[in-house]
Amino acid sequence: FNVPFCGKRVCSVSGDWHIAWEIPATANLVLYNMYIVASFIMPFLYGSWKMTGYHIVTGPFLAYLTTSNPNEWAAVWCLYSIGLVLLLVKSPIRNCLHVNSWFWWKYLKV
């Protein structure tokens, strides 16, 4: 079982069209999934579901669609994130992604 970045040595190599990384990894699923929990699940749970959806689609999913090398996904995602953040700074997209109330409140008796 290989996770992205799994390799025999610590180095950067040529990917399909960007840098790919290789790091000796033991494929620890708990540690591998902690990034997903911190980046996507926690923001979703505390109410930022619109931004989390935008982040998933325009980040890892777009990187997955544009390169076939899993070791290159993070570098491609980083490259795209420059433009994605600029789109959010002062634009109507930012207003669309802003959440005024936490959607779980209607289910909790607070």
Protein Blocks (a to p, Z undefined) as FASTA:
>chain_A
ZZehiafbdcddddfklccdddddehiaklmmmmmmmmmmmmmmnopamlmmmmmmmmmm
mmmmmpcbfklmmmmmmmmmmmmmmmmmmccklmmmpcfbdfklmmpcZZ
